[in-house]
Amino acid sequence: VALRLGCGSMGGMLALPRGQGPHQVGCTDVMVGHTRQGLFLRLFYPCLPRAGATEPLWVPRPEYCGGLADVTLGHRWCSALLGIAIGSCRVPVSWNGPLEPRSTGYPLIIFSHGLGAFRTLYSSICTELASWGFVVAALEHRDHSAATTYFCTAEAGTEEWIPFQRVPQGQKEFYFRNKQAHQRAQECVRALRLFQGIAGGRSVPNMLQQDWDLSVLKDSLDLTRVAVMGHSFGGVTALLALVKEPSFRCAVALDAWMFPLENLLYPEVPKPVLFINTERFQTPESVAKMKRLSSRNSQTRIVTVLGTAHEDQTDFAFLPGKLLGRIFGRRGTLDPHKALAITSRAALAFLQRHLELQEQFGQWDELLEGVGDSVAPDVPFGRSRL
């Protein structure tokens, strides 16, 4: 796996992998609207090679270190230390790189982050998918589930920040999280509407005034081939989005946190779902909920990747050092590059099938049929629980 050391000289080293697909990957940030009802996302897309391309920061602004410190450590004062450790890390993609045109259009994936995360913390999986010919829109949710986020008000140069919020005292966690899950799913639908508008020729101003014109997407998206994907809280968000929006043809749920999904919705999930679970996170109760969904749709699959923990499906898997590992959760025993390859290849095989793509991602198609270890006996990658 080709690696690039993404950090400057200020300490910690995050070595995020480059995409392994045939396309180079570009990246830009998009903010639409002047209120919290707008949208904020990081876009990953196939791009043309460009000499001297700059690479974006992994943690886009110091405020996010404060949010992470608050969420993971419970101490905002640790943000300066986090900033030193990870503040200069970069993602190995071309910032505002020119979109690689494609007359048939790229399929689209809307990606939803986990609780206490934000739009850039899944750069490794988003980059990988974009390198295989997808446009990936990684949302930053405004339901108080992001470590922090913000929007630009109509008053020039003014930002309003939306902090992470824990469950208020006296409130039942299910009702609090369920309301957030529905808001998040609605944001996924609004993101799809954004791209439908662009494809229809609507002019969409980017509040961030990036040097990248959204209108270049007009003839380069295939919006008959759209999927929704997410990790943890984002996994259950993807399921809800599948219920709310018929244009989503399937969902990929990475280690989905099933708790906030109300029982009434189980019969309502109409489309195929690929659950890619880690070994250490899921409970028997949670897997039983997934099985209820798989009994409703014969194309739904549940796969467990052995030797992995919950954070292994985020970029934190690529942070070296025991200290950072302790801060951001236990590591699995499987090498993170192998874990990423397994996750992305299973997702690609599933997306190829259910978005009816021409590309040959299906070398791991057997994984989706539940044959488990026999696919690659030399790699302890997973078993299917069907």
N, C-alpha and C positions, 0 to 999 in steps of 0.2 A: 504494500500500500504506500503510495507516494505521500510523504508528509512534508509539511512546511511548519517551521517553528514560528508561531504567530506573534510572539511578544517582543517588546523592546528590551532595553537594558535594565528596566526597573524591577527586577525580581522574578516573580512567578513565570512559569512557561506553560502555555496552553498550546498543544500541538494538534490543531484540528486538521483532519484529513481533507485533501482535495477530493472532488467528485471523481468516481471511477468510470463514469460513462463517457460517450464520445464527444459531448459538448463541453465547451468552457462555460463557466457560470458567472453571470452578472448579478448585481444586487442593488436595490434602491429602497428608500423609505417613502411611504405614501401616507399623507394625512389629508382627509377630506372633511370639510365642514368646520364650523367655528364653535360647535358645542360638543358635549359628551355624547350626543346622539350621532355624531359623525363616526369616522373609522380611522384607525391607525394600524398600519401593517408594514412588514418588510417583505419585499418582493424578490424572489430568487427566480432566475430565468436563464435559458441558454443564450449565450452572448458571443459576439464576434471577438476574436483575439485583438488585443490592443496593447501596444508597447507602452511600458511605464505605467500600467494601470495601478491605481492605489487600492489598498485593501481596507475595508471598513473596520472600525473598532468592534470588538465582540460585545463589550459593555458600552453602549453608545454614549452615555453621559454619566458623570459622577453621582448624580441623584439615584441611579439604579443600584450603585454599590450600597448606598444608604438603605434602600428598600430591601436588598438582599440580606444585609446585616440584620435588619429588623426581623425579617421573616425567618431566617435560618438560625440566627444566634440570639434573637430577642434583645439585641443591644445595637442601637443605631451608631453608638460611638465607635464600633468596630469598622465602620465604613471606610475610614482612612486606611486602615490596614488592608482591607479588601482591595481598595483602590491601588495600593502599592503592588499587591500580589497579582491582580488580574486586570487592572485598569488600562494597561497598554497592549493587551492581547488583541490580535487582529484575526479576521476571518479570511481564509485564502480564496477570495472571489474578487471579481473586478467591480469596484464601486462605480455605479452609474455607467457601466460598460454598455456598448451599443447592442441592442437586441438582435439576435440572429433571426432574420426573417424566415418564415415558413409558410408557404402558400396554403397548405392543408390545415394550418393552425395547431398550436400546442394544446394538449389537454390541461385542465386546470385543477389544482388541489388547494382547497382552503384548509389551513392548519391552525389548530387551537392549542394554546399552551396550557401547562398544568398550574396548579394552585401555587401562588408565590413566585411564578416565573414571569417572563416577558418575551417579546417577539424574537429576540436574538439567541435564546438559549437552546434552540434546536437547529442551529445553523448546520451541523454536520449532516443530519438526515435530510434537511431541506436542500442543501447543496447537492447531496447525492442524487436525490430525485430530479432536481433540475438538470443535472449532468446527463440524465437519460432522456431528456426531452419533455419535461413538464415545466409549467409555470406554477410556482408555489407561493401562495400568499399567506405568510405567517402573521396572524392577527396579534394585536396587543389589546386584551379585553379591558373594558372600562367599568366592570361590575365590582370593583374593589378586590378582585382576586389576583391581579398582577402585583408583583413586588412593589411597583409604583408605575404610574403612567401619567400622561398629560395631554392636554389639547391646547391649541392656539386660539384664543378668543378673537372676536372681531376687531378689538382694539389692537392696533399694530404693536407687535413685539411683546404682547402679554400672554403668559402661559398660566394655565390652571392645572395644578397637579392633583392626581387622584391616588391617595395612598392605599396600601393593603389594609384590609379590615378583617379582624378576627371575629368569630361568632359573638355577638353581643351577649352580655350576661342576661340570663333569664330566657333567652331564645333557644328553641330547639334547633340543633344543628341541621337536621334534615330540611326544615322549612327554609332556613336561611340559605343553604347551599342549593336547594332545588330552585329557588327564585333566581339565584345567580346563574345556574345552568341554563335556564330558559332565556335569560338575557344574553348569555354567551352564544347560544344557538341562533338567536335572532341576529346577533352580530355576524355570524357566519352567513346567514341568508342575505343580510345587507351587503356583505362583501361580494357575494355572487351577483347581486343586483348592480353593484358598482361596475363590475366587468361586463355585464350584459349591456349596461348603458354605454360604456366605452366602445364595445363591439358594434353598437348601433349608431355610433358616430357622435355621441354626446361629448361635449367638451367638459372635462373634469379638472378643475384647478387643484394643484397640489399645494396645500398650505405651507409645506416645507420649502417650496421653491427650489427643488432639486434641479440639477442640470439634466433632466431626463423627462421627455414628453410622454405622458401616458397614452397619447393618441397613436403611438407606434404599435400599441397592442391591438388596434382596431381590426386588422386583417390577419393577426397572428395567434388568435385563440380559437379553439374548437369548443364552443360552449354546449355542444351535445355530449361532450365527454368531460364530466365534472365529478370529482370525488371530494369527500370531506374527511379529515384526518386529525388526530389529536392524541395527546399523552395525558394519562391520569385524569384530572378533571376535564382536560380537553378531549379525552377518549369518550367520556359520557356526553360531552357537548356535541361531539360528532354524531353520536346515536340520535340525540334530540334533533339535530339539524336535518338528519335523514327523514325524521318524521315530519318536520315542518316544511320541507322543500322538495317537491317531486323531481326537480332538476338534478339533485344529487343522486348519482346512480349507485353508489356504494360508499362504505365507510371503512377506514382502517383505524382501529382503536388500540393504541399502544398502552398496555398495562392500565386499562380503563378502571377508574374509581367509580364503581357501580352504585355506591351508596345514595347519591342525590337523585336517582331516577325513580319516579313514582311507579308503583305496580301497574297502574292503569295503562301505562304506555307500552308495556311489553308486547301485547298483541298488535301494537300499532307500528312496530318497526318493520317496514315492508320490503326493504332491500337487503342485499348481502352485506355482511360485516365480517371483516377479518380481525379477530382479537389476537394480538401478539403480546403474550404475557411474560413477565420475568418470573424467575423461580421463587423469589423471596417476598413478593408484595401481596399476591392474591390470597384471599381466604377461601375455604371451601364454600362459604355462603355466596361470595362474589362470583366464583366460577359457576355455581348453580344458577345464578341469574343469567350468566352468559349462555349456559346450556338451554335455558328457557327460550332465549332468542334463537339459538341454533335449531331448536325444535320447530320454530315457526317458519324458518327459511332454510331449505336444504343446501343453499349455497354459502351459508355462514360457516366460518371456520374458527376454531380455537387452537392456538399453538402456544406452547410454553418453551422459552429459550432457557436451557439449563445453564447454571453457573452465572446467572445475571441477577442484579438487584434493580430496584425501581429507578435510581438515578442513572443507571447504565444506558437508558434510552434518551438521555439528555447530553448536552455537550460536557457536563461535569465529569463524565466518564473519562475525558481526555486530559483532565487536570492531574499532574503528577504530584507526588508527595503525600505522605500519610496525614499530615495536618489538614490539608484541603479536603482530603478524602473524609476525614472525620467531620469536618464542617458540613459538607454537602451530602452526607449519607454514606452508608456502607457500600463498598465496592463488591462487585461480583468477582468470581474467579476467572471468568472467561475474558480473554483479551478484548478490549473495547472495539478494536478494528474488526475482529471477527464478529462480535455482537452486532455492530453496525451493518456489516455485509449480510448477515443472516436476516436482520430486520428488513433491510432495504430490498433484498432479493425476494423475500416472501411477499412484501408489499407490491413489488413490481409485477410478480407473477399474477397476483390477485387483481391488480389494476388492469393488466393486459387483458385478462379474461372478461372482467365486468365493464370495462370501458370499450371493449372490442377494438383493441389497438393492434396495429400491424407489426410493431416491433417485436423482436423475439426475446422477451424477458423470461420465457417460460421454462428455462433450464431447471428451475426449481419448482416446477408445477406440481411435482409429486408431493411436495411439502403440504400443498393445499388439499391433497387427497388423504392426508392423515397417516402416511406411511412412516413418518417420524424419522428415527435414526438411520433407517436403511437408505435414505437419500444420500447422506454423506457420512458414512460410518467413522471416518477419521476425524470428524469434528463433533464435539459433544454439544450439538447445537439445539436439539429440541425434541420434544415429543408432542404429539398432537393429542388433545383431550377432546374427543368427539362423542 
